[in-house]
Each structure stands twice: as C-alpha cells, then as structure tokens.
Amino acid sequence: MSVFAALHACAALLLVVAGVAKLWRPAAAVADLLGLRASTPVARLVGGCEAAVGVAALTVGGAASWATGLLYAAFSVVVLRAMAADAPSCGCFGSLDAPPSWVHVGGNLALGAVSFAAAAKGSAPLGAIMHEVGDSPAVGLLLAVEIVVVAGLSLVCFTALPEALGVRNRRDEGTLFRAVPPLSSAGRR
C-alpha cells in the first residue's frame, strides 16, 4: 500500500467522521457560511454527502477519491470564509467546535492533495488494507490501526490545536490556562 493510499484512507475516514457528526448533531455554521436559511436540513444534507463520499472513497476508490479531493478543496474555501467572517466555528464536525484557522485550511489542502494523488493511482484503500491483512495479518492490522490513529490526530489538529494555540495569546486572568510569557520577559540570572 502506498503512502498516498494510506493518507487518503485517513482523509476518507475523517470525511466519514465529519459527515456522521453533521448528521448526528448538525451545527448551523455550515449553512450560515453558505448563506442558506434552512441550516439544520442543509447541514444534514452536507453531512450525508460527506459520509457517502468517504465510504465510497474507502471501498470503491476511483471517482469517489476524486470527489474526496474536491470536497477538501471546497472545505478550504469554507474555512477561509469562516475566518473572514470571524466565525467561532466552521461547523465542519457538527456541533463539535472547530475554530477556523490556518491549520484547518492547510490540513484540508493537504488531505485534498493526497486524495488527488491516490485517485490518480486508482485503488481503493480498503481493498489495499485487506490485501495487506491477507499477506501479513500483523502488518495489515497495524496499518489499519495507524490509519485510524492518523485520522484521529487530524481531527485533533482541526478542532483542538487552533484553540490550544490561541490560549497562548489570551490575556484574560479568568481562563483555565494562563498565557506563557515571552522568553524576553522571563527572569534571567
């Protein structure tokens, strides 16, 4: 299995997670950013499409892999629009807050790029994983675990990392975390 296919599997899995999150607990942010009024049905429609494309990209590949790349490119535009509107969340993961940030834009572009690269190869990631499991069960299962872990870390990068990086810049005394002082103001002896 190529590196691009493994990373594409992570992208497709994350797409399924985001789609299911929108179906389960939709956020109005997606529809609001698109300028649509019926926010819950639109968010659920977007979520259903995401989940379907993600599952198809994992199982079939081909056109669904191209669609995955296109969705991630479109998500980059949505996140940029959320940043421009100073939105507190982009709604990418349903009601789970995902603060729009450059980390999110870059991640979407990277996942889109690996999806396009994997689409050019034309194989479905799930088939490749099953082939690896058949050849060497331990290696195949380890590969599957690694794909799930990388997809989970991507979710953390999109949701928690921007907020955690923003904590450093907060000056509020009433926050859970305190700001880290710059090196120049630290006591030198």
Beta strands, then each sheet from edge to edge (+ up, - down):
end
